[in-house]
Amino acid sequence: LFNASPLGLMPSFEKDASSSSQEENNKPINVAAARNDDDDDTITSIAGIRRDDTIKFTTRGLTRITRHPLILPVVPWGFATAYLAGGRPCDWILFGGLSCYAVVGCFAQDLRVSREEGSVGTVFQTESSRISQQQMLDLDEGEEERERLRLFFDETSFIPFKAVIDGRQSLEDVVKEFPWIQLLVGTLAGVVIEERILMLLREYV
């Protein structure tokens, strides 16, 4: 959730540069909507934070490891939960099935991109693109999205760390950008929640 991918539904936010300029000039920050003259898309800034899904196409942090940082971790979670829940056939079928479903879902998203079949299950709200301005003039909105996805796919991998191994990504950048604090907090919270859920399941089984 802290490291959104263009293949996920989580939007991306950043600090609004215009709000920073207002702060430097000691001007009050108001809720503002900047409307593009060419279309009806609206980028809204609230308290100095605005949504810009272009950031999702920038390879950083977890997406240097895999382009599916939200869904692919369901695989180890599912198998671990099946074991912790008792390791019965029904546990492996349920939680192991969720793991398999995650792999198939990620593979299907990649397949849709490679075949240029359109949407991959997310909506983008952007102000700028990584491709040139002249190219932007020649592309409609759907083609613009596909071009961004192609660039993102060229820099990332489906299999974790494959892009690092083949040299497309740097291990040093992974270590530097990895959300270590979020990992620690999330792991501790996950252990507590997992134990509580398993206790409840044992009471009713």
Secondary structure as GFF3:
##gff-version 3
##sequence-region A 1 205
A	DSSP	beta_strand	13	15	.	.	.	ID=ss1
A	DSSP	alpha_helix	17	24	.	.	.	ID=ss2
A	DSSP	beta_strand	32	35	.	.	.	ID=ss3
A	DSSP	beta_strand	42	46	.	.	.	ID=ss4
A	DSSP	beta_strand	49	51	.	.	.	ID=ss5
A	DSSP	three_ten_helix	53	57	.	.	.	ID=ss6
A	DSSP	three_ten_helix	61	64	.	.	.	ID=ss7
A	DSSP	alpha_helix	74	84	.	.	.	ID=ss8
A	DSSP	alpha_helix	89	114	.	.	.	ID=ss9
A	DSSP	alpha_helix	133	138	.	.	.	ID=ss10
A	DSSP	alpha_helix	141	155	.	.	.	ID=ss11
A	DSSP	alpha_helix	162	165	.	.	.	ID=ss12
A	DSSP	alpha_helix	171	177	.	.	.	ID=ss13
A	DSSP	alpha_helix	180	204	.	.	.	ID=ss14
###
